[in-house]
Amino acid sequence: MSGQGELALTGLPKRLVSATPTRLTTWLDCPRRYRFTYLDRPAPPKGPPWAHNSLGASVHLALASFWRLEPARRSAVAAGVLLEKAWLRDGFRDDSQSSLWRARARAMVERYAGRLDPRHEPLGVERTVATRTRVLALSGRIDRLDDRLRADGGRELVVVDYKTGRRPLTVQDARSSLALALYAVAVTRTFRRRCATVELHHVPTGEVVAHEHTPETLLRHLGRAESLGEEASAADADFRAGLTGPAMAERFPAQPSSACRWCDFLRVCPEGSARYSPAQPWDALAD
């Protein structure tokens, strides 16, 4: 009887790997951090919250709320007020530093919002999109999705991603972003309209860097995502099978780099902590 059951199951399609761009890039960057984040239960204790994450989340919340206002109420001042309401204090050295950065964040959001057309209506804000491939069940959330008029008179869908770090952005950042490419694919399939342009908006400077993908470059990103998904899924299965000791460390190796200073799990990672000291929660902020 069991043999018949096994035969009956052989015709079923292969189960898809559920993934987000963040999960895939975490596996790529450091399998050890991937294990700590997604597999270990309970998860290892994290370090303290990061001030730069609080800054970024506050700006994202304010800009999402800005687009939910009626067009007549969309102004630079309104964006600043929304930033004040959304402000997160976690990770700052003290109240004084938090207040300083709240004022800086308000100024940057007001400058950015002052360049926006309040009559523009995004097709989506904090919009979740999803798609499936032969390997993956992908999902992710887009900061903003625009429906724009092209120079040739046609219309296009554009994926917009906000950035708040102090590092200047380049076109290569937009071109190489796996997440943005996957969002473009998901948008195309969800709305049945072409989406090839992705943009990074650097809120502190107002700079916008854009890249227009071709079908070929999107397929390359999708193939890369599928390869990462298959690798991570195989590691997941090995973990569930009960790996321990050296076998676990070998299957989920650490990838020490300068990024370890900002890892939530540095204190419980022998390889990383042997080479790097943890950053202070506010160290990523500019002076």
C-alpha positions in Angstrom: 0.0 0.0 0.0 2.8 2.4 0.9 4.5 1.6 -2.4 1.4 2.6 -4.3 1.2 5.9 -2.4 4.8 6.6 -3.3 4.1 5.9 -7.0 1.1 8.2 -6.9 3.2 11.1 -5.5 5.9 10.9 -8.3 3.7 12.8 -10.7 3.3 15.8 -8.4 5.0 19.1 -9.4 8.1 20.1 -7.5 7.4 22.3 -4.5 8.3 25.9 -5.1 10.9 27.7 -2.9 9.2 30.6 -1.1 11.6 33.5 -1.0 12.0 37.3 -0.8 14.9 39.3 -2.3 16.2 39.9 1.2 16.3 36.2 2.0 18.1 35.4 -1.2 20.7 38.1 -0.7 21.2 37.1 2.9 22.1 33.6 1.7 24.5 35.0 -0.9 26.2 37.4 1.6 26.6 35.0 4.5 25.1 31.5 5.0 25.8 31.7 8.7 23.7 34.9 9.1 21.1 33.2 6.9 20.9 30.3 9.3 20.7 32.6 12.4 18.0 34.7 10.8 15.7 32.2 9.1 16.4 28.7 10.5 17.5 28.7 14.1 14.6 28.6 16.5 14.8 30.2 18.9 17.0 32.6 16.9 20.3 33.7 18.6 20.1 36.9 20.5 20.6 40.0 18.4 22.8 43.0 19.2 21.3 46.4 20.0 19.1 48.2 17.4 20.9 50.3 14.8 20.3 54.1 14.6 20.7 54.1 10.8 17.9 51.6 10.6 15.7 53.8 12.7 16.6 56.7 10.4 15.8 54.8 7.3 12.5 53.3 8.6 11.3 56.8 9.8 12.0 58.3 6.4 10.2 55.5 4.6 7.2 55.7 6.9 7.0 59.5 6.3 7.2 59.3 2.5 4.6 56.5 2.4 2.3 58.6 4.5 3.0 61.6 2.3 1.6 59.9 -0.8 -1.5 58.8 1.1 -2.4 62.5 1.7 -4.9 64.2 -0.6 -2.9 66.0 -3.4 -3.8 69.4 -2.0 -2.2 68.6 1.3 1.1 67.3 -0.1 3.7 69.8 0.7 7.3 69.9 2.0 6.0 71.1 5.4 3.5 68.2 5.6 6.3 65.7 4.8 8.3 67.2 7.7 5.4 66.9 10.1 5.0 63.2 9.0 8.7 62.6 9.7 8.3 64.0 13.2 5.3 61.7 13.8 7.1 58.6 12.4 10.4 59.2 14.2 12.0 56.1 15.8 14.5 56.7 18.6 16.0 53.2 18.8 19.8 52.9 18.5 20.8 56.5 19.1 23.4 57.3 21.7 21.1 59.5 23.7 18.1 61.9 23.4 20.3 64.7 22.2 21.7 62.7 19.2 18.2 61.4 18.4 16.9 65.0 18.4 19.7 66.2 16.2 19.1 63.4 13.6 15.3 63.9 13.7 15.9 67.6 12.7 18.3 66.5 9.9 15.9 63.8 8.7 13.1 66.3 8.7 15.2 68.7 6.6 16.1 66.0 4.1 12.5 64.8 3.7 11.3 68.4 3.2 13.9 69.0 0.5 13.0 65.8 -1.2 9.3 66.3 -1.0 9.7 69.9 -2.2 10.9 68.5 -5.6 7.9 66.2 -6.0 4.8 66.9 -8.0 1.9 66.7 -5.5 -0.5 65.9 -8.3 1.3 62.7 -9.2 -0.4 59.6 -8.1 1.8 56.5 -7.6 0.3 53.3 -8.8 1.4 51.8 -5.5 3.0 52.8 -2.2 4.6 50.1 0.0 3.0 47.7 -2.5 3.5 43.9 -2.2 4.1 42.1 -5.5 4.6 38.4 -6.1 5.4 36.1 -9.0 6.3 32.5 -9.6 9.0 30.8 -11.7 9.8 27.2 -12.3 11.7 27.3 -9.0 10.6 30.2 -6.8 7.5 31.7 -5.3 8.8 35.3 -5.0 7.3 38.1 -3.0 8.5 41.5 -1.9 7.4 45.1 -1.1 8.1 48.1 -3.3 8.6 51.5 -1.8 6.8 53.2 -4.7 5.5 52.1 -8.1 5.0 54.9 -10.7 3.0 55.0 -13.9 4.8 57.5 -16.1 4.7 59.0 -19.5 7.8 58.2 -21.6 9.5 60.6 -23.9 8.2 58.7 -26.9 4.6 59.2 -25.7 4.1 55.8 -24.3 3.7 54.9 -20.7 5.9 52.8 -18.4 5.9 51.4 -14.9 8.9 52.4 -12.8 10.1 50.8 -9.5 11.3 53.4 -7.0 13.4 52.5 -4.0 14.3 55.1 -1.3 17.9 55.1 0.1 19.0 57.1 3.2 22.7 56.0 3.6 25.5 58.5 3.5 27.3 56.7 0.5 26.6 58.3 -2.9 24.7 56.0 -5.3 25.8 55.0 -8.8 24.0 53.7 -11.8 25.8 50.4 -11.1 23.9 50.2 -7.8 20.6 50.3 -9.7 21.8 48.0 -12.5 23.2 45.3 -10.2 20.4 45.2 -7.6 18.8 41.8 -7.6 15.9 43.1 -5.5 15.0 45.8 -8.0 15.2 43.5 -11.0 13.0 40.9 -9.3 10.5 43.7 -8.4 10.4 44.7 -12.1 9.7 41.1 -13.2 6.9 40.8 -10.6 5.4 44.1 -11.6 5.4 43.1 -15.2 3.6 39.9 -14.5 1.2 41.3 -11.9 0.0 44.3 -14.0 0.6 42.7 -17.4 2.5 45.8 -18.4 6.1 46.3 -19.2 8.3 47.4 -16.3 12.0 47.7 -17.1 13.1 50.9 -15.4 14.3 50.9 -11.8 15.3 53.9 -9.8 17.2 54.6 -6.5 16.2 57.8 -4.9 18.9 59.1 -2.4 16.7 61.1 -0.1 19.6 63.0 1.7 20.8 64.5 -1.6 17.7 64.2 -3.8 19.9 62.4 -6.4 18.1 59.8 -8.6 20.0 57.0 -10.3 18.1 54.9 -12.8 18.7 51.9 -15.0 16.5 50.5 -17.8 16.7 46.7 -17.9 16.4 44.6 -21.1 14.5 41.3 -21.2 17.9 39.6 -21.2 19.2 41.4 -18.1 16.0 40.6 -16.2 16.3 37.0 -17.2 19.8 36.9 -16.0 18.8 38.3 -12.6 15.9 35.8 -12.4 18.2 32.9 -13.2 20.6 34.1 -10.5 17.7 34.3 -8.0 16.6 30.7 -8.9 20.1 29.4 -8.4 20.3 31.1 -5.0 16.9 29.8 -4.1 17.8 26.2 -5.0 21.1 26.5 -3.0 19.3 27.9 0.1 16.5 25.4 -0.2 18.9 22.5 -0.2 20.6 24.0 2.9 17.3 24.3 4.6 16.5 20.6 4.0 19.9 19.6 5.4 19.2 21.8 8.5 15.9 20.1 9.0 17.5 16.7 8.7 19.4 17.5 11.9 22.9 18.8 11.1 25.0 19.4 14.2 28.6 20.3 15.1 31.2 20.6 12.3 28.7 19.6 9.7 26.5 22.5 10.6 29.3 25.0 10.5 30.5 23.6 7.1 27.0 23.8 5.6 26.4 27.3 6.8 29.9 28.9 6.7 30.5 32.4 7.9 31.7 34.9 5.3 33.8 37.4 7.4 34.1 40.9 5.9 33.9 44.5 7.1 30.1 44.2 7.0 30.4 41.9 10.1 30.7 45.0 12.3 27.1 45.8 11.5 25.8 42.2 11.8 23.1 41.6 14.4 24.7 38.3 15.2 28.4 39.2 15.4 28.6 38.4 19.1 27.5 34.8 18.6 29.6 34.2 15.4 33.1 33.0 16.3 34.6 33.7 12.9 33.3 37.2 12.7 33.9 38.2 16.3 37.5 36.9 16.0 38.2 39.4 13.2 35.9 42.4 13.9 34.7 44.4 16.8 31.1 45.4 16.8 30.3 48.9 15.7 28.5 51.3 18.0 24.7 51.4 17.1 25.1 55.0 15.8 28.5 54.6 14.0 26.9 54.5 10.5 25.6 58.0 10.8 27.6 60.9 9.4 29.2 63.3 11.8 
